Amino acid sequence: MSTPVTSDASAATPGPAGGPEGITTGPIEGSVKHHLDVDGMRVPVRRIQLTTGEHHDVYDTSGPYTDDTAVIDLEAGLPKTRDGWSRPEPVALDGVGHTAATQLAWAREGIITPEMRFIAAREGFAPEFVRGEIAAGRAVIPANHRHPESEPMIIGKRFATKINANIGNSAVTSSIAEEVEKMVWATRWGADTIMDLSTGKDIHATREWIMRNSPVPVGTVPIYQALEKVKGDPTALTWELYRDTVIEQCEQGVDYMTVHAGVLLRYVPLTAKRVTGIVSRGGSIMAAWCLAHHRESFLYTHFEELCEILAKYDVTFSLGDGLRPGSIADANDEAQFAELRTLGELTTIAKSHGVQVMIEGPGHVPMHKIVENVRLVEELCEEAPFYTLGPLATDIAPAYDHITSAIGAAIIAQAGTAMLCYVTPKEHLGLPDRDDVKVGVITYKISAHAADLAKGHPRAQERDDALSKARFEFRWTDQFNLSLDPDTAREFHDETLPAEPAKTAHFCSMCGPKFCSMRISADVREFAQRNGLETQEDIDRMIADGMAAKSEEFADRGKHVYLPVVDG
Amino acid sequence: MSTPVTSDASAATPGPAGGPEGITTGPIEGSVKHHLDVDGMRVPVRRIQLTTGEHHDVYDTSGPYTDDTAVIDLEAGLPKTRDGWSRPEPVALDGVGHTAATQLAWAREGIITPEMRFIAAREGFAPEFVRGEIAAGRAVIPANHRHPESEPMIIGKRFATKINANIGNSAVTSSIAEEVEKMVWATRWGADTIMDLSTGKDIHATREWIMRNSPVPVGTVPIYQALEKVKGDPTALTWELYRDTVIEQCEQGVDYMTVHAGVLLRYVPLTAKRVTGIVSRGGSIMAAWCLAHHRESFLYTHFEELCEILAKYDVTFSLGDGLRPGSIADANDEAQFAELRTLGELTTIAKSHGVQVMIEGPGHVPMHKIVENVRLVEELCEEAPFYTLGPLATDIAPAYDHITSAIGAAIIAQAGTAMLCYVTPKEHLGLPDRDDVKVGVITYKISAHAADLAKGHPRAQERDDALSKARFEFRWTDQFNLSLDPDTAREFHDETLPAEPAKTAHFCSMCGPKFCSMRISADVREFAQRNGLETQEDIDRMIADGMAAKSEEFADRGKHVYLPVVDG
C-alpha cells in the first residue's frame, strides 16, 4: 500500500550503545528498555522514568535497537528467540486435505500458544481472551514460523490499534545498514509492522536483510516481485510464477501478504466512470492481466492453493482492496463494494484452510461514509480485522495528507479498524525521507491512540493522565518524556525558553511569568482542600455562610500568584 | 483562546504588487483575485486558473492584499467600504428599554441587509436563507458598524465551517507593519476571523492598526486589556473598569468579544479535583476574582448592561468557556457543563437585547465525548453557533497538537460546530512563528473542509473533484494550484522530480515511469468506452460472449503502458 520510503540512511543517529554505523540505537530520551518476565519469555516495554521517582511503562515496538544492553550484529541478525518456544503440532483440518500450523487452527483447538501468552502480557489481557479473539477470526497474529526474530503482536479491534509503515529499497544504491535502518527508524517511533514494498534489483537480498533484523512482523505484496520477474509486463504474469514467488517469500519469513484476489474480471469495467479509476498498484496489475487475457484472475481461481501454502508457514492473508477509491468522489462505490463482497467469500475459504485473514480498506473516504466501510467488513468478512490506508477525509491538501488521512484514520479506528497504514506528508507528491517517515508514524500513533481512548482500551488513558498531570504540575521534563516525540516537544519548548531553569519554572511562554492560569488552578485546589469543599452542597453552604475571612486569605495569597516562581 | 503569535514580520515576502515593506502581498501562486458584482457590492473570490482553460473559484478570506490591482497603505487603512452601504434604522425592542442596530434585530424584522446579500453570494445561498438563519440565532455576522473595512462573513452550521487564528503583539518591539503582517499572513492562508490577544503596552495602538487594516472580523477578550489596566492583579478588577474597556474596544470596531460570564462563584470549587484545573486565562482571572471577593462575577451580574452596549455597535458575544477541560480526564465534567447551562441562560438574555451570540467550547475531549458537546449547546443555547478550540483528541502528543486537535475539530465540525479556533504545533510548548501559523491555518482548513464534505455543503466537493480529476489526468500544475497550499505541494514534488517536464509527465515518483496504476486506469476507461460497457449487464454480456479480439487489442496497448509518456 502507499509509497515506500527511500530515505538516506546516512542521517542515522548512532546511539549511545555504539550500534553498527548507520543504525539508530539507544533508548528514546527519558526512557529505558525494560522486560517483563512471562513464563521465561521477555516481553518488552519502554519504561519512562519520571522526575517524581515513579515510572510509566508504554508499549514498545522498537526491538533490541533501543536496548542499551543489546549487541546488534546486522550480518548475524537478531536472536531467533521464537525458535526456542514450544510450538504445537499442526492441526488436521476437515475437508481441505491438509494440516494447518497456524495460530488460528491452534486457537480453535483451545490451545494457548506462547505467542498468545506473550501478547496477553504485552497488551494487558488474559491469555484466554487473546485465544478467543484469534479463534473467532476477529484478531490475527502475523508470525511466520520462519521469522523467529519477531516479537509477537496482535491485530484486532479489541486490542490497541496498530499502525504500519511502508519501506522500500533505494533505486540508486543500497547497503544492509541502509535498508535495515529504514525499518529501525520506523519501529523506533512506533510502527507495529512494516511492509517491504521494494522493487527493482536485489529485492530478495534486501528482504533477507530486513527479515533477519526485524523485531516486528513484515508484510509484502508478492505481485510486485512477480512483476519484476517478467520485466514489468503484467500480461506476462502466470499463476506458477506467482506461486513460486509466494513460496520464496514464505520461506524467507514474510509474516503477512497482500493478495488482490478480489479484483475480478467483471468488476474492472465498473471503474471506468470513476474520477480516479484504479489507484492500487496491485489492483491495476491484476485488472490489466484480466482484461488482456479475458480470464478470471489467477489469484482468485487458485486461491485454495494459496491457502494451502500459507497454512504451512502461518502467513496471514491481507486481502487487498485493489479497487479502493482514489478520491472522495469514488468512495463507497459499486466497484469497491463488489470487490469487498468477494473478499468476504475468500475470507471464509481462507479460514476453512486455517489461514489467518485481515481485510484491507480505503483510501479516500469523506467522514460521513467512513463507518459504513467498517460495518460492511464486519458483516461480509466475518469480523476479520480491518486494515486501512488512512482514509483521507478530503483530496484538497496534498503535502498535508498525513493530516487529511489522520482524521479519517482516527474515525475508522474508533469504528473498529484494527490496523492503520500510515501516510506521510509526501503522499501523492514524492518519496518520503527520514523526517517524513517519523512525522507519518507519530501522526498515525496519534490517530491510533485517539481511537483507543474512544474505544475505552483499558490502558490508553493512563498515558494522557500522566502527561496532563505532569503539565499541570509544571514537570516539563516529564511532559516531554511522556509524549510521543520527546525530542521535538523539548526542541519547541526550548526555542522560546531555552534556559534550563525554565524546565522547572511554574510558568511557560504562553502567558509568561506574570500570569498563569495553571498556577491559579493550583491555588483553587489548595483553597478547596483547606476549606473542605468536596461537593456542590459544601460549596453552596460556603457561599450561604459567607466567608469573608477565607476570601481575604485567598486575596492575600493572590498577591503572590503573579510573581515568577522557579523551583530548586 | 489559545496562544497568540509573535512571529517575526521581517520574514514577510514582499508581493509582486510591491506592497508596503514587511507585508505579504500578491496572489497565491496560480490564482488571481476576482470579484462578483452583487448589487454594486464587490464580493471577492480567489480564481484558480487551470491549464485546461477553465477556472475554479474558491472562497477568499485574504482581502485586498492578494489583489494585484489594490494599493495598500497601512497608515490610511483599507477602504471603509461598508460605510457606503445602506444601513437599516435601529429596531425598538420590547421590554429592554433600548434599540438594537444588529443583524439579529433586522433579520427578525424580515429585513435583508447588504451584509446578508454579500454573504449569500459569497457562500452560494439565497439571501432569504441567510436572513432566516440569523433570525433564528443559528448564525451570526460579526460586523461592528465601526469596522467598515471588513468583508462580511457568516458563522453558522448551515454554512461553510469557519476557522479563527489568534495573533498578538510582540513583547519586544512592534511596528505597524509587523502587527498587520500577522493578520495578513493568517488570512492569506484562510483564516476567516482573527483574535487579537495582545497584552502588555501599546495594546490600544496595536489593535487600532489591526482593525483599520483587517478584511476579516476581529475578536478580542476584553478582560485581558482590563487586567493590564490593573497591573495584572485580577482582584483589583471592577465592573466599571471592565465596562469602559469594552466601550473602548467597541468604538475601535472589534467585531466579537469573548466574555467569560458563565464562570460563577459556585462553580469554581468544582474544578478543584480536576487533573488540570482551570486552563482558560479568562476563566482563571474571573475565578480568582470571585474567590477573592466572595462575590458573584461582575460579568454575570452586569450582563444586561453589557448587552445594551454591544447592541448599539452590533458586536457579537462569544460566550467564553472559562471552565473548559484542559485534559482528556476533565472532559465533559460537571464544572464544564454547569457553566454551559449558565451560558444558555445568558444566550436567551443577549438575544432578548438583540445581540448576536456564539458559544465557545473545548479544548480537550476524547472522540467519543465530542458529539455530546454539540448536542448540549444546541439544546441549552438555542442552537447558537458553536465555536470550539480543537478539541484535542488526546493529550500525549505535544508538538503535534495541531494534528491531535484537527481530528477533534473535524469531528466536532461535522456534528455542527460553526467555527474552529486553530491550534499550532507550538501549543502547550511555546510561541508560534510564521511557519507554525501557516501550518495551523492549513490544518484547520482541512478539518473545516472535511466537515463541509461530510455535512454536504453544496460547494464543498467541487474542489476535491477538480483536484482529483487533475491528479488522474496528470495535470500536476493544476493539482498544486487547486490545493490548500500550492507552494508546499510544488516544493515536495520538486524534491523528488525537479525537472520541469516532470510536471506534465504521465507518471510520478511513487511508481516511476515504468509502471503507473493511474495510466492503466485511463486505459481501462478508454477500453470500456470503446466497447460500450455502461452497466454490469453490459459487462456480463461481454464476459459471456467472450471477446478474444478485444482482449488482444488491450494486450497490444498494454505493451505501451509502461513506457514513459511525456506530454508536449
Contacts between the chains, C-beta under 8 A, distances in Angstrom:
chain1	res1	chain2	res2	distance
A	3	B	510	4.9
A	171	B	512	7.7
A	227	B	515	7.4
A	232	B	514	5.2
A	232	B	515	5.8
A	232	B	562	5.3
A	233	B	558	7.5
A	233	B	559	7.2
A	233	B	562	7.0
A	234	B	558	7.1
A	235	B	555	5.3
A	235	B	558	5.3
A	235	B	559	7.9
A	265	B	543	6.2
A	266	B	536	7.4
A	266	B	539	5.3
A	266	B	540	6.4
A	266	B	543	5.6
A	268	B	524	6.1
A	269	B	524	7.2
A	269	B	527	7.7
A	269	B	528	4.6
A	269	B	533	4.3
A	269	B	538	7.5
A	269	B	539	4.7
A	269	B	542	7.6
A	270	B	536	7.1
A	270	B	539	7.2
A	271	B	521	6.6
A	271	B	524	6.1
A	271	B	525	7.8
A	272	B	524	5.9
A	272	B	525	4.7
A	272	B	527	7.7
A	272	B	528	3.4
A	272	B	529	6.9
A	272	B	533	6.5
A	273	B	525	7.7
A	273	B	528	7.9
A	274	B	521	7.6
A	275	B	465	6.1
A	275	B	468	5.0
A	275	B	469	5.8
A	275	B	472	6.4
A	276	B	468	5.3
A	276	B	469	8.0
A	276	B	471	6.7
A	276	B	472	4.6
A	276	B	518	7.4
A	276	B	521	7.1
A	277	B	472	6.5
A	277	B	517	8.0
A	277	B	518	6.8
A	277	B	520	7.7
A	277	B	521	2.5
A	277	B	522	6.7
A	277	B	524	6.2
A	277	B	525	6.2
A	278	B	517	5.8
A	278	B	520	6.4
A	278	B	521	4.5
A	278	B	524	6.6
A	279	B	517	5.7
A	279	B	518	6.8
A	279	B	521	7.2
A	280	B	517	6.3
A	281	B	511	6.4
A	281	B	515	7.1
A	281	B	517	5.0
A	283	B	517	7.1
A	284	B	517	3.7
A	284	B	520	4.0
A	284	B	521	6.4
A	285	B	517	7.9
A	285	B	520	7.9
A	287	B	520	6.5
A	287	B	524	6.1
A	288	B	520	5.3
A	288	B	523	7.6
A	288	B	554	7.9
A	288	B	558	5.7
A	288	B	561	7.3
A	291	B	524	6.9
A	291	B	527	6.4
A	291	B	551	6.3
A	291	B	554	4.8
A	292	B	551	5.8
A	292	B	554	5.3
A	292	B	555	4.0
A	292	B	558	5.4
A	293	B	551	6.2
A	293	B	555	7.7
A	294	B	543	7.8
A	294	B	546	6.9
A	294	B	547	5.8
A	294	B	548	6.6
A	294	B	550	7.3
A	294	B	551	3.7
A	326	B	468	7.2
A	326	B	471	8.0
A	326	B	472	7.6
A	327	B	464	6.8
A	327	B	465	7.3
A	327	B	468	3.5
A	327	B	471	7.6
A	327	B	472	7.7
A	328	B	453	6.4
A	328	B	461	6.3
A	328	B	464	4.4
A	328	B	465	7.3
A	328	B	468	7.0
A	329	B	461	7.1
A	329	B	464	6.9
A	329	B	465	5.1
A	329	B	468	6.1
A	334	B	536	7.8
A	364	B	468	7.9
A	366	B	450	7.2
A	366	B	453	4.3
A	366	B	454	5.5
A	366	B	461	7.9
A	367	B	410	6.5
A	367	B	411	7.7
A	367	B	414	5.4
A	367	B	450	5.7
A	367	B	451	7.0
A	367	B	453	6.9
A	367	B	454	3.8
A	368	B	414	7.1
A	368	B	453	7.8
A	368	B	454	4.1
A	368	B	455	7.8
A	368	B	456	7.9
A	393	B	410	6.5
A	393	B	446	7.7
A	393	B	450	3.9
A	393	B	453	7.2
A	393	B	454	7.8
A	394	B	446	6.3
A	394	B	449	5.2
A	394	B	450	4.8
A	394	B	453	6.0
A	394	B	464	5.9
A	395	B	464	4.2
A	395	B	465	7.9
A	395	B	467	5.1
A	395	B	468	4.9
A	395	B	471	7.7
A	396	B	446	7.8
A	396	B	449	6.1
A	396	B	463	5.2
A	396	B	464	5.7
A	396	B	467	5.5
A	396	B	482	6.8
A	396	B	483	6.0
A	396	B	484	5.7
A	397	B	442	6.9
A	397	B	445	7.6
A	397	B	446	5.1
A	397	B	449	8.0
A	397	B	483	6.0
A	397	B	484	4.7
A	397	B	485	7.2
A	398	B	467	7.8
A	398	B	479	6.6
A	398	B	480	7.5
A	398	B	483	5.0
A	398	B	489	4.5
A	398	B	492	7.6
A	399	B	483	6.9
A	399	B	485	5.7
A	399	B	488	4.1
A	399	B	489	4.4
A	399	B	491	7.7
A	399	B	492	5.1
A	400	B	442	6.0
A	400	B	443	6.9
A	400	B	446	6.1
A	400	B	484	7.0
A	400	B	485	6.9
A	400	B	488	7.8
A	402	B	403	7.9
A	403	B	402	7.9
A	403	B	403	5.8
A	403	B	406	5.8
A	403	B	443	5.7
A	403	B	446	5.6
A	404	B	446	5.5
A	404	B	450	7.1
A	406	B	403	5.7
A	406	B	406	7.1
A	406	B	407	6.3
A	407	B	406	6.2
A	407	B	407	5.4
A	407	B	410	4.6
A	407	B	446	7.2
A	407	B	447	6.7
A	407	B	450	5.7
A	410	B	367	6.5
A	410	B	393	6.4
A	410	B	407	4.6
A	411	B	367	7.7
A	411	B	407	8.0
A	411	B	411	7.0
A	414	B	367	5.4
A	414	B	368	7.1
A	425	B	492	6.9
A	426	B	492	5.6
A	426	B	496	7.7
A	428	B	471	6.9
A	428	B	479	7.9
A	428	B	508	7.8
A	428	B	510	7.7
A	429	B	489	6.2
A	429	B	492	4.2
A	429	B	493	4.6
A	429	B	496	7.6
A	429	B	508	7.7
A	429	B	509	7.8
A	430	B	492	5.4
A	430	B	493	5.6
A	430	B	495	5.5
A	430	B	496	3.4
A	430	B	497	6.9
A	430	B	508	7.8
A	430	B	509	4.8
A	430	B	510	7.8
A	431	B	496	5.1
A	431	B	509	5.5
A	431	B	510	7.4
A	433	B	495	8.0
A	442	B	397	6.9
A	442	B	400	6.0
A	443	B	400	6.9
A	443	B	403	5.6
A	445	B	397	7.6
A	446	B	393	7.7
A	446	B	394	6.3
A	446	B	396	7.8
A	446	B	397	5.1
A	446	B	400	6.1
A	446	B	403	5.6
A	446	B	404	5.4
A	446	B	407	7.2
A	447	B	407	6.7
A	449	B	394	5.2
A	449	B	396	6.1
A	449	B	397	8.0
A	450	B	366	7.2
A	450	B	367	5.7
A	450	B	393	3.9
A	450	B	394	4.8
A	450	B	404	7.0
A	450	B	407	5.6
A	451	B	367	7.0
A	453	B	328	6.4
A	453	B	366	4.4
A	453	B	367	7.0
A	453	B	368	7.8
A	453	B	393	7.2
A	453	B	394	6.0
A	454	B	366	5.5
A	454	B	367	3.8
A	454	B	368	4.1
A	454	B	393	7.7
A	455	B	368	7.9
A	456	B	368	7.9
A	461	B	328	6.3
A	461	B	329	7.1
A	461	B	366	7.9
A	463	B	396	5.2
A	464	B	327	6.8
A	464	B	328	4.4
A	464	B	329	6.8
A	464	B	394	5.9
A	464	B	395	4.2
A	464	B	396	5.6
A	465	B	275	6.1
A	465	B	327	7.3
A	465	B	328	7.3
A	465	B	329	5.1
A	465	B	395	8.0
A	467	B	395	5.1
A	467	B	396	5.5
A	467	B	398	7.8
A	468	B	275	5.0
A	468	B	276	5.3
A	468	B	326	7.2
A	468	B	327	3.5
A	468	B	328	6.9
A	468	B	329	6.1
A	468	B	364	7.9
A	468	B	395	4.9
A	469	B	275	5.8
A	471	B	276	6.7
A	471	B	326	8.0
A	471	B	327	7.5
A	471	B	395	7.7
A	471	B	428	6.8
A	472	B	275	6.4
A	472	B	276	4.6
A	472	B	277	6.5
A	472	B	326	7.6
A	472	B	327	7.7
A	479	B	398	6.6
A	479	B	428	7.9
A	480	B	398	7.5
A	482	B	396	6.8
A	483	B	396	6.0
A	483	B	397	6.0
A	483	B	398	4.9
A	483	B	399	6.9
A	484	B	396	5.8
A	484	B	397	4.7
A	484	B	400	7.0
A	485	B	397	7.1
A	485	B	399	5.7
A	485	B	400	6.9
A	488	B	399	4.1
A	488	B	400	7.8
A	489	B	398	4.5
A	489	B	399	4.4
A	489	B	429	6.2
A	491	B	399	7.8
A	492	B	398	7.6
A	492	B	399	5.1
A	492	B	425	6.9
A	492	B	426	5.6
A	492	B	429	4.2
A	492	B	430	5.3
A	493	B	429	4.6
A	493	B	430	5.7
A	495	B	430	5.5
A	495	B	433	8.0
A	496	B	426	7.7
A	496	B	429	7.6
A	496	B	430	3.4
A	496	B	431	5.1
A	497	B	430	6.9
A	508	B	428	7.8
A	508	B	429	7.7
A	508	B	430	7.8
A	509	B	429	7.8
A	509	B	430	4.9
A	509	B	431	5.6
A	510	B	3	4.9
A	510	B	428	7.7
A	510	B	430	7.8
A	510	B	431	7.5
A	511	B	281	6.4
A	512	B	171	7.7
A	514	B	232	5.2
A	515	B	227	7.4
A	515	B	232	5.8
A	515	B	281	7.1
A	517	B	277	8.0
A	517	B	278	5.8
A	517	B	279	5.6
A	517	B	280	6.3
A	517	B	281	5.0
A	517	B	283	7.1
A	517	B	284	3.7
A	517	B	285	8.0
A	518	B	276	7.4
A	518	B	277	6.8
A	518	B	279	6.8
A	520	B	277	7.8
A	520	B	278	6.4
A	520	B	284	4.0
A	520	B	285	7.8
A	520	B	287	6.5
A	520	B	288	5.3
A	521	B	271	6.6
A	521	B	274	7.6
A	521	B	276	7.1
A	521	B	277	2.5
A	521	B	278	4.5
A	521	B	279	7.2
A	521	B	284	6.4
A	522	B	277	6.7
A	523	B	288	7.6
A	524	B	268	6.1
A	524	B	269	7.2
A	524	B	271	6.0
A	524	B	272	5.9
A	524	B	277	6.2
A	524	B	278	6.6
A	524	B	287	6.1
A	524	B	291	7.0
A	525	B	271	7.8
A	525	B	272	4.7
A	525	B	273	7.7
A	525	B	277	6.2
A	527	B	269	7.7
A	527	B	272	7.6
A	527	B	291	6.4
A	528	B	269	4.6
A	528	B	272	3.4
A	528	B	273	7.9
A	529	B	272	6.9
A	533	B	269	4.3
A	533	B	272	6.4
A	536	B	266	7.3
A	536	B	270	7.1
A	536	B	334	7.8
A	538	B	269	7.6
A	539	B	266	5.3
A	539	B	269	4.7
A	539	B	270	7.3
A	540	B	266	6.4
A	542	B	269	7.6
A	543	B	265	6.3
A	543	B	266	5.7
A	543	B	294	7.8
A	546	B	294	6.8
A	547	B	294	5.8
A	548	B	294	6.6
A	550	B	294	7.3
A	551	B	291	6.3
A	551	B	292	5.8
A	551	B	293	6.2
A	551	B	294	3.7
A	554	B	288	7.9
A	554	B	291	4.9
A	554	B	292	5.3
A	555	B	235	5.3
A	555	B	292	4.1
A	555	B	293	7.6
A	558	B	233	7.4
A	558	B	234	7.1
A	558	B	235	5.2
A	558	B	288	5.8
A	558	B	292	5.4
A	559	B	233	7.3
A	559	B	235	7.9
A	561	B	288	7.3
A	562	B	232	5.3
A	562	B	233	7.0
